[in-house]
């Protein structure tokens, strides 16, 4: 089974930084030249060059699994809420650990009308993945706590959790964006948005 990437502990959704990097990338669709401009002009406005390099590397890797139209929309004049929704989909796609937690725990609870994400939900999910993911046994307790902290942060920044509470909430996604995902046959992203299979089938039917 594919190993989980766990480097999302570096930060949350990184919405602002992602948009800056994506804007530079689409100028010529070349990561090397984009990196040069970003570092030389300190477009990420970091105090240390090493920090800018780390942010660039992390976000470039995330965007490597994005649909081209997702990258284009991130750099467009759509609302920041829509941009964050797209970045949520990309981040969960790149980090299968996050994807599985959202789909198997958060979405399951939401569809079951249980909107309270409890402390033990993450721990139970984590323990359930250990038998098939040896990499989870190789991390320290500190890293495990960090995984939980950042996972919750991603959910809040992605508007799946309400504020500082752990109440799961409905993610308002524009119909035009839902159609783009169905046109791309990317139904898994719709699951990340907590849509039910019936809702996905309905949207897919309309899109076809």
CORLIN-V432035 format. One record per helix or strand. SS is the DSSP state (H for helix, E for strand). FROM is the first residue (numbers start at 1). TO is the last residue. If there is no record, write none. Layout:
{{SS;FROM;TO} {SS;FROM;TO}}
This chain:
{{H;7;10} {H;15;28} {H;31;40} {H;49;63} {H;68;74} {H;80;94} {H;96;111} {E;116;116} {H;119;130} {H;134;137} {H;141;157} {E;161;161} {E;167;168} {H;175;183} {H;187;192} {H;197;207}}
